[in-house]
Amino acid sequence: MPLPASLITRLHQGAGGIVVEAPFAAHAYVLVEAVRATGKPIVHVLPSDKELATTAALCEFLAPKATILQFPAWDTLPYDRVSPSHAITAMRLACLSALAMADKTSPSIVLTTVNAITQKLPPRAQFAKACFGITRGNTLKREALFEFLSLNGYSRVGKVMEAGEYAVRGALIDVFPSGYAQAIRIDMFGDEVESLRNFDPLTQISETAIDTLELRAVNEILLNPESIARFRSRYLETFGAVTRDDPLYESISEGRTYQGMEHWLPLFYEQLETLADYCPNAMLSFDHRLEAMASERSDAIEDYYGARKLHQRKESVAYNPITPDTLFLNHDALMHAWRSHTRMMLTPFAAEGAVDAGLRLSPQLFNRRHEEGLHARDVILDYIGKATLPVTLAANSPGSADRIRKMLALGEDSPTQLVVLPIEQGFSCPEFILLTEQDMF
């Protein structure tokens, strides 16, 4: 069994566990094997977005049929004057929508960061039905589509240029969906979808045909009569009467979006939820540094809040910050939110009552090459030849993979697998050894 039986038993029983000798490079392997062994989804907390991307790539390589979701934090500072980028918002909404609508027992891996998991979220009901599918050749009721777009944050414009916009010109409906790289042109013949095509908003020229289109919400705050009324009431209740220029209050009152309005998220909803609420049956997995990183995040948020309060009266335009506890979770609140979930901590250090999963970092072959004055090709082939487990080589790009293949003379029938996987460090596990380009060169 790839993971120790004692660990799998504890995970099955909901007791959780600590996995020692688990270098960061091997975290993806532990996640994939834990999901395979238990059949339960898992949420794994990473230090930053950089690790989020590399871990996702390795998970997808190790488990190509698994559902891998990424949930990053907003790419803004706490109490900022700007909104999160369209790209980050789209990735977050795609994850939340998938979790809100998913069969909660289906195995999947949700990768998130400390900053993301320590922030409260809109309620699941917001996204439970926030999906509208369109298929070429099928019937499409225009009124139903327009109603969905209106309720989920899309703006009707004369010409689509940015994500979250749509335009109608006779039989053509242009829409720029959340999470898509390009806008989509829907060509209708009566009530039938005759074609779906990508198009460039700048040139308005249609390009590649597609078969299906999936529309989702474009913002974590959807302005409707209920949310606007709730915001107005809570804003005045929290900060008192508006006595000077307050463009946030004015814009929301008029039903217009406002840059940075997401930083007042709690005022728009009856109650916020956490990622734990979206993943009721999932295990929680985290790096041993979680407590320290969560505490550091809380301290930074308090500092930003204090700075806003300090300069509040000096600013010409009103900025009334909500208190940190209304939007963010400190470490204790985070652990309380996940109190009913099985937890697994991964650490490279020894710990009492922990499990050694047999994971080690791959050797740095370039050190031997420099010490002994050998050619990289000879060192790599010698290591592969003496290895007692199958070896997979990971190149950073297709070009690098081609150079490595030629240098090592790896033919089609070679037992050594060569893949494109842009990760920094490799590892060995009970099943195989993964060597990265950095390990080799």
N, C-alpha and C positions, 0 to 999 in steps of 0.2 A: 504494500500500500504506500503510495507516494508520501502522504502525511502520516505521522505516527498514529496508531490506533487509539492511544490514550487521548490525544487531542481531538480526534473525530468523535469519540464517545462523549467527551465533555461538551463539545459543540452541539451534539445531538440532544444532550440533556439540558442545554441552556446554561451550563455552568461557566462557559467561556474558558479562557486560558491565556497563558503567556507563551509566546514562541521565541526562544532565545536563539542566538547565533543566526539571526535573520537579517542579513544586510539589506539595505534599501533596494539594491538591484534585484533582489529575489522576492520582494513583496508581491509582485504580480503573480508569481508562481503560487504562493501561499493562498492568495485570493481565489484563483481559478480552481485549485485543488479543494479548497474548503467548500466552494459552491458545488463542485462535482460530487463530493462525498456526502454532503448534507441535503442537497436539493433546495437549500434556502438561499434567498438573495443576500447580498452583503454590501454594506456601505463602508468604504475605506477613506480615511481622512489623510490628506497629504499636506506637506508644508506650504506649497505654493503652486501656481499655475504651470510652472515649468515641469515640475514632477508629475503634475496631472496629465500633461500631454504624453510624456515618455512612458508612464505607467499604463495609460490607455493603449498605446501602441503595442506594448509587450503583452497586455491582456488579450488584445485582438489576435496577436500572433499565436499565443498559447491556446486560446479557445475561440477559433474563428466563428463558431456557431452560437456563441453566447451573446446575450444582450449586454453591451457595455455602454453605460451612460455617463456623461461628464457633467458635473454641476459646479461651475466656477463661481467665484464671488464677483460682485460688481467691480469694474475696473475704475472706480472712483474712490476718493478719500472719504472717510466719514464726515458728514455735515458739509459736503461739497456743494458747489453751485451748479454743477453739471450732472446730467443723467448718465447712466451706464451706456456704453456703446451699443449699437444695433447688433453687432456680432455676439457680444457677451449676453445681451438680453435674449437673443434668439436661442443660444445654446442652453441658457437657464430654463426658458419656457418650454423648449423641446423636452428637456428632462422632466420638468414638473408635470407637463401634460401626459407624458408617457407613464409616469408613476401614478398620477391621479386616475388614469383610465385602465391601468394594467391589471391583469390577474395577479393578485398579491402573492400567489404561491409560485409563480414562474421564476426559475433561477435567473438572476442577473447580477451584474456588478455595477454599483454606482460609485464613481470616483469623485471626491469633492476635496475641498481645502479647508484649513482651519478658519480662514476668513469667511468662507461661505457657510459652513455648518454652524457658526456662532451668530448668524443673523436670522431673525424671524422671517416668515414667508406669508404670502397671501394664503387664505384657506383653500383646501383642496377643491371645494365646490366651485371655485373660480375657474378651474381648468378641467373639471370632470367631463364636461361636454364641449370644451373649446377646441374642437377639431371638425373640419369640414373636408371631406374627400371628394375629388372630381376625377372622373375617368373618361378617357376618350371613347366616344361611341355610346355613352350612357346619357340618360335624360338628366337635365339640370334645370331646376326651377330658379329663375333669375331672382325672384323676390326672396326666396329662402337664402340665396347666396348673399344678396345685399344686406339682409337682416343680420346674418352672421358677421359680415365684415364690419358693419356698424357697431354691433355689440362687443366686438373683440378688438377695438382700437384702431381700425383702418380708417384712413381719411380719403374721401372722394375728391379727386383733383381733375384738372383738365388734361394733364399729361403726367404719367407715372415717371418719377425720377428716383425715389428712395424707397427703402423697405417700409412697409406699412401704408402704402398708398394704392389706390385703385382708380381706374377711369373706365368710362363706358362710351363707346362710339358705335352706335348701331348694333350690329351682330358681334362686334368685338368687345371683349372685356379684358382689360389689362390689369394685372395685380402683381405687386411685388411682395411675396410672402415672407414672413419671418423665417429666417434660417436658410434662405435660398441665395445663391450667389448672383442670380439674375432675375429679372422680372419674367412673368409668364403671360402669354397672350392666349386667351380662350376664344376660339372662333366657333360661334353658335350657328346652327341651321335649325331655326325654330327652337324647340326645347332640347335638341340633341347637341352634344359636344362634338363638333366635327373635327376639331384638332386642338392640341395643346402644344405650344412652342415656346422655348426660351427666346428672349429678345433683349437687346442691349438698350437700356433706357436713353443713352446718349444719342444713338443713331436711329432708334426706334425700328431697327431692322430685325425681323424674325430669324431665328437660327435653328437650333436642333429641336426636333420633335420629341415629345415625351408622351408616355401613356397615362400617367396618373399625377395628380397634384394634391398635396395635403396642406390645408391651411390651418394655422394655429394663431393664438392671440399674439399681439405685437408688443404688449407692455404688461408689466406686473400690476399696473393700476389702470383700470378701465373706467373712464368717466361716463357715468350714467346718472339719471336723476337721484337714485338712492345714494351712490357713492359721493356725489357732489354735496347733497344735503348733509350727509354724515360728516364730511370734511368740514363744512362750514360750521356746524354745530360744535364739533370737538375742537376746532381751531380756536373759536371764541371762548369756549369753556376752559381751554388750556392756557391761552395767552391773553385773554381779556379782549376788550373792544379794539378794533383796528383804528388807530389814531393817526397814522402817517402812511406814506406811500408803501403799499404792500402788494407788489405785482403777483406774488404767489396766490394770495387770497383772491385778488381780483380775477386772475386768469381762471382759476378753478371754478369760481362762482359763475363765470360766463361759459363754462364747459369747454375751455381751451386748455390743452396740455401746456406744461410749464417746465422749462429746463431745471432739472434737479428735484422735481416734485417727489421722486421716489424716496427721498430722505425723510419724508413725512408719511411713509407707508401706513403706520398704525392708525392714522386719522381717517383713512378711507374705508377701513374694514371693522366690522363688529368685533372680531377677534383674530389675531394672527396665529399661525401654526409654526411648527418646526419641521425640519427634514425628517425627524423621527416619526412625525404624524403621517408623512407621505410614504414611509416605509415601515408599516406596523409589524411585519413579520421578518424583517431583515436583521442580520447580525451586524454589529458595529465593530469595525477593525480600525486600529490606529497605531501610529508610530509612538514610541515610548516618550517622545518629546511633547505630546499633545498638551499636557497640563501647563508646561512652561510656555508653549506657543500661545495657548488660549489666554493665559494670564497676561502675556505681553500684548496681545491684541486688545484685551480689555483696558489695559493701561493707556494704550495709544488712543483708544476711543474716548476715554475720559479726558485726555489731554486736548483732543480736538474739540470736545464739547466745552471744556473750560475756556479754550481760546475764543470760541464763538460767543460764549456768554460775556467774556471780558470786553469784546469789541462790539457787542450788540448795539449799545447806545451810540457808538461813534459812527456806525455805518449809515450812509444816506438812505439806503434802501433797507427796509425791515428784513431781518433774518431771525426768526424765532425757532431755535433748535429744540427738538423734543428730547427728553431725558434718555440716556443710553439704555436703561433697562426696558424701555418700551419697544426698542427695535433689535437690541443685541443681547446675547447670552454670555455670561461669564462662565468660567470652567464649571463651577458648581451647578449652575442652571443648565448647562449643557449636559452634564452627567445625569441630572434629574430628568431631563427630557428623554434620555435613552435608558432610564432605569429598568424598564421591563424587557430590554433587548439583550441578547447574548453578546458579550464583548470579548474581543481578542486583541491583545497587545503584541506588537512585533518589536523586538529589540535585538541589537547586535551584542548585548551584554548578558552575563549570567544573572539568573534570578531564581530565588527559592521556589520550588514547586512548579517550575516551568518545564517546557518540552523543547527538546532539541530536534528540529526538523531535518537536520543533516544538510543545511544550506551553507555554502561558503562562496566567497568572492572568487572569481576566476583569477589565475595568476597573471601578473603583468609580464608578458613574454619579452617586451622590449628591454626590460632590465637585464635579462640573461644575454640578450643580443649585444648590449653595450658592454657588459662585464666580460664576455668571452670573445668579443670581436667577431661574432658570427653573422651570417646573412639572415635577414628576417625570414626568408623562405625556409631555410634549414631549421631554424628554431621552431617555427609553426608546424612544419611537417613532422619534426621529431616529437613534439608534444602530442600531436594527433595520433601518431603511431603508437605511443606508449599509453595513451588514455585507455582506461578500462570501461568507459562509457561512451556512447555516441557523442560526437562533437558537432555543434552547429556554429557556423561563423556568421556574424551579423555585420553587414556593411552599412555605411551611412547613406549611400545613394546608389542608384543603378550603375553609375559610372565607376564608383569604388568597387562594387561587386564584380564588375567586368574585369577590372585590373587585378583583383585578388584571385579570381578564377584563372586568369592567364598566368599569374605569377606562381600559383601552386599547381598549375596544370590539372585542375579539377575537371574531369570528364563527366558525361551524363550518368555514368554508372558508379560515380564516386560515392562511398558511404557517408562522406562528409557533406552535410547540407550547408548551402550558402544562401542567405536571405538578406533582403534589404530591411533593416530595422535600426533606425537612428536613435540608439540608446548609448549611454556612456560606458557603463560597467556591465560585465557579464557575471555569471554565477554558475556554480555546479549544484545539482540536486540529485536525489537518488536515481533519477531517470536519464539525465543527460548533462552535458556541459555546454554552456553558451559563452562563446568568446566574441567580444566586440572588436571593432576596428581599433578603438583606443587601447584595449588589452593587448592587441597584437603589435601596434606600431607606435 
